[in-house]
Amino acid sequence: MTNATIEITARAKAFTSEPVRQYKFRVELDGSVLVWDSVAGHYTQCHSLSESAKKRIVDKAKDAQYRFENGTLYQLRNNTYICCFKTRATSKRAAIREYESL
């Protein structure tokens, strides 16, 4: 897990023109936070996250790393793991389906 990026979902105001909603975030090894831009179709650093929101997302990523070490984080593909917070999913398959539908 230490050699991988961490992808999580969380609620935040990621872009100035968008409301607070659930987004996909990728936390890189250097601590930078990227947001999935559904318009561009890729992760971007061009976002309007506040410093406190970035810190909260990094903290959630650290929690995801802890969950991985304790066997409760789901592997999505090579070196990418997901941890859906406040999810209604009852199984690994349902959690991955919910994550991919964002």
LINCOR-V469073 format. One record per residue. N is the residue number from 1. PHI is phi in whole degrees, 0 to 359 (none if undefined). OMEGA is omega in whole degrees, 0 to 359 (* if undefined). NEAR is the number of other C-alpha atoms within 12 Angstrom. Layout:
n-><N;N>
phi-><PHI;PHI>
omega-><OMEGA;OMEGA>
near-><NEAR;NEAR>
This chain:
n-><1;2;3;4;5;6;7;8;9;10;11;12;13;14;15;16;17;18;19;20;21;22;23;24;25;26;27;28;29;30;31;32;33;34;35;36;37;38;39;40;41;42;43;44;45;46;47;48;49;50;51;52;53;54;55;56;57;58;59;60;61;62;63;64;65;66;67;68;69;70;71;72;73;74;75;76;77;78;79;80;81;82;83;84;85;86;87;88;89;90;91;92;93;94;95;96;97;98;99;100;101;102>
phi-><none;290;262;238;280;242;251;224;246;201;272;193;260;276;230;296;272;247;282;292;201;283;231;269;235;239;255;277;299;278;91;286;249;247;244;289;259;291;286;282;83;203;282;222;265;276;222;244;292;286;298;292;293;299;298;297;292;296;298;294;295;297;295;297;297;298;298;299;295;255;80;241;248;261;274;267;202;307;59;230;232;237;218;271;274;54;265;265;295;251;213;301;299;294;295;294;298;296;298;289;277;289>
omega-><183;179;185;169;180;176;178;171;179;176;179;172;188;182;184;182;183;176;173;179;180;177;170;177;173;177;182;181;180;178;178;183;176;181;176;177;184;178;181;179;178;177;183;173;179;182;182;178;175;179;180;177;178;180;180;180;177;177;177;177;176;177;177;178;177;179;178;181;179;172;180;177;185;176;181;176;185;178;175;182;179;175;182;180;180;180;177;184;180;180;178;181;180;179;179;178;179;180;183;180;180;*>
near-><26;19;14;23;30;44;43;45;37;33;27;27;25;34;25;13;10;18;14;16;15;27;34;37;44;36;37;27;20;14;22;25;37;32;37;29;22;17;11;10;10;15;23;24;21;17;25;22;28;16;16;14;22;28;18;23;38;30;20;30;39;28;23;35;31;19;22;23;15;12;15;20;30;31;28;23;14;13;18;27;37;42;38;40;26;16;21;14;16;13;15;22;17;16;28;28;19;26;31;20;13;20>
